[in-house]
Amino acid sequence: MNSGKGNMVLLTVMSIATLLVAVVGATFAYFGALIKGGDASPTFEITSGTLSTEYNGNSMIEAGYVNTGEAIGSKEIAITGIVTGSNNYKYEVTLDVKDNTYLDGELFYTITSINESSNGQTIASTTEPIAIPTGTNTIAIGTGVFAGPTTSGLKHNYTINIIRNAAVDQNMDRTFNAKFYVAQSASQSKK
């Protein structure tokens, strides 16, 4: 009979010890989060919104050989944004080049930007053409910003031209295949 009483005491002691370990562990995690966050009472605001993108045709630019000084392609991109919260909503435009057998410096692009809604900041228009490297790569065209909050659609319009440089060899065996992407920027900032 003593053996049953001893087991009961042992189980009670183990239960209390387990409970203490759980409470100490939870307390440590709670204070660790506060210390890591900095202030004793940090505040967070999550900004959300929607982006919609319209292209003339689609988001692809494909071409074979073009003569010197001619456009490989031209893409009109209209980006509409609605922003909730007081933070800005950043977006990025990239050009994902899947195949480019033109030589370095043989192709370049220009951007013309229009802030139709006079809100936020568009990607800057280019003053000089920007070279497109040969091969497969991703080119960061730029980052635009819609300022929040808004309930109606804001518009930023872009025309991006890809042109063949006049100063490069006239080899006829060339291809170019790329696609534009518009997405929310990974880094959001306050107004």
Secondary structure as UniProt FT lines:
FT   HELIX           2..37
FT   STRAND          48..55
FT   STRAND          60..63
FT   TURN            68..69
FT   STRAND          71..84
FT   STRAND          89..100
FT   TURN            104..106
FT   STRAND          107..114
FT   TURN            116..117
FT   STRAND          130..132
FT   STRAND          137..146
FT   STRAND          154..164
FT   TURN            166..167
FT   STRAND          176..184
//
